[in-house]
Amino acid sequence: DCIIQAAICAINGSFQAEDYSSRGPAGRLTVHGSITQQKRGPVGNFQYTKKGLKLKNGFFKSYYHDKRFDPDYADDASVNTLHPPGYPTLSGDGLSLVYWWE
């Protein structure tokens, strides 16, 4: 299993599991926060069986959106401008990989 607590931003691509189609079943990928991506990326391959959905490769996914980033959620209008510390402003300065661990 893999648990991620983050605001993920893939400006020109997708958030996906590395080598999802060639690794064995890896459990569940849980994301608490937000995912911003140009195109939805795959995290696993599945097979339908009589008993239900079976994971063949990669991860099942469980994504939980942090409602604090939803402009319709809060009574206070200032919440609409909240973003996680260090979240890119996308001002054209470019982005860089700060940390990676698998």
N, C-alpha and C positions, 0 to 999 in steps of 0.2 A: 504494500500500500504506500501511497505518497500523499502527503497533506501539504497544501500550499496556502499560506495566508498572505495575500498580496493584491495589489492593483497591477494587472498585467497589460502591457500595451505593445501590440505588434502592428506598427504603423503600415508597413507595406507587405505584410504577410499574415501568418497565422500562428496561433499558439497551438502546438501539437506535441505529442509524446515522441521523443527521439527513438528511432528504430522500432516504432510501435508494431509494424507488421512482421518483423523478424525476431522479436523477443517472444518468449513464452508468456503465458498469462501472468500478469504482474499485480493483480488485485484491483484496488479502487484508487482512482485519482480524485482527490477532494480539493476543491478550490473554494476558499472563503474570501470574498472581496469582489473584484471586478475583472472582466476580460474585455479589452478593446482590441479588435482585430479586423483586418480588411476582409479576410475570408476564414470561415470556420475550418479549423484544422482537425484531423483525425487523431484519436488517442488509442484506438483499438479496433480489432476485427471480431465480429460476432457471428454466431451460427444459431439459427432458429431450430429448436427441437420440439418434440411433443411435450417435454417437461418445461419449456420456456427458453429464454435467451441464454446461450452459453458463450462464455468468453474464450476466443481462440488465441488471440495475441493481444498484448498491450494491456490496457486498463478499461474497466468500467468507469464512468465518470459521475461525479456528484458535484454540481456547481451551486454555490450559495451566494447570491448577490448581496452585497452590503448596502442596505437601504439608505444609509447615510449619504450615498452619492446620488440618490434619486431625487430630482428636483420636485417631484410631486409628493414626496414623503413627509417633509418637515413643515412645521408651521412657521418656522423662522426662515425668512428669505436668504439670510446669510449662509445657511447650510448649502445652498445651491452652488456656492463657490468653493466649497471644501474640496480638498484633494489630499491624498496621502503625502507625507513628507518625502521630498525627493522625486515626486512624480513629474515626468517631463511636461514642459509647457508647450512643446512642439513649435517653438518660435523660429525654427529654421536653423538653429545652432547645431543640429544633429544629436544623435543619441549614442551612447556607448554602453557596452556590457560592463556592469559594475561587479557582479558576483554570479558565479555559476557553480552549482553542486548537484550531483545526481547520486 
